Amino acid sequence: MLAWVNLEKSLTTTGDLLMTPAMRNRPAMIFEIAHVLQQQSIISDSEVEDIQAFRKLRNQVVHGKLDHKDVLNKEMVEKLTSLNVKIEQRLSIQWI
């Protein structure tokens, strides 16, 4: 979950800067931020798909539909962590 929290923090911080005024009137949804970053060529189509898959899995675990012991593994956490590092690096270059 910590890997997801880190990714969500990165995305929402960036989302606050990238969202249109109409979108800023409410909390930004992660998938909306991902699509904005995709439109700006900061993240790829496959990375958006990965974010969506992780988001759905996270929601299923949090809402008790899946047991985290059954679905979370070391490789998944490493993939999520790696994705976050890549996105943060691209965003830091973008804002220089």
N, C-alpha and C positions, 0 to 999 in steps of 0.2 A: 504494500500500500504506500510505503514511503516513496517508492519510485514513481507511482502515479501522482502523488501529492507534488513532488518536485516538477513533474511535467506540467501539471495543471497550473502551478504557480508561474512557470515560465510563460505558458500560453495566455493566462489571464492578464498578467502584467503587460504583455505585448498587445493583447486584445484591447486593453484600455486606451492604447495609443492609436490603434488602427480602426476601431469601430466608427461607424458613421454616427452623427449626433442622435439619430433615431434609435440606434442600437444601444447607445449609452444610457438611455432612460431605464434600462433594466439590466440585471446581471447578464453578462455575456455567456453564452453556452459554448462549451469546448468545441463542439463540432462546427459552430459558426466561425470561431476564431481560426480553426484549422482550415476552413474553406477560404477565408480571407488570406491566410498565409499561402495557401495553394495558388490562389489567383495572382498573388504577387511573386510567384515562383520561389518562395522561400522554402516550402516543403513540396514534396512530390505527391503524385496521386497515390502511390503505394504507402507513403507515410501517413497520408490522411486515412487510408484504409486501416493501417495499423492502429492509429489513434482511435478510430471508431471501434475496432475490435477490442482494444484494451478498455475503452469506456464501457462497452456493453458488458464485458466480463466483470469489471469493477462494480457496476450496478447490480449485477446478479449476485455477486458475493455480498455486497453491502445490504441488499434486501433479502438475504437469506435463501435465495433460490439455488445457490451453489455453495458448497463448502470450500473455503479457500485452500484447504489441505488437498483437495481433489484436483484443483485447476491451476494453482500457482506453483511454478517450479523455478529453479535457478535460471534456466535458459530464458524463460519469459521475463523475469526481472532484469536480467542482463540486457535483453533486447530493448526493453522499455527505458532502461537507464541510458543505453547507447543512443537511442532515438532522442532523448532529452538533451544529451550532450551535443549531438549534431545540430539540433534546432537552436540551442543556446549559442553555439559558435556562429551559426549563420546570422542569427539576430544581432549578435555583438558586432559583426562585420557590417551588417546593414545600417547600424546606428552610428558608425564611426564618421 
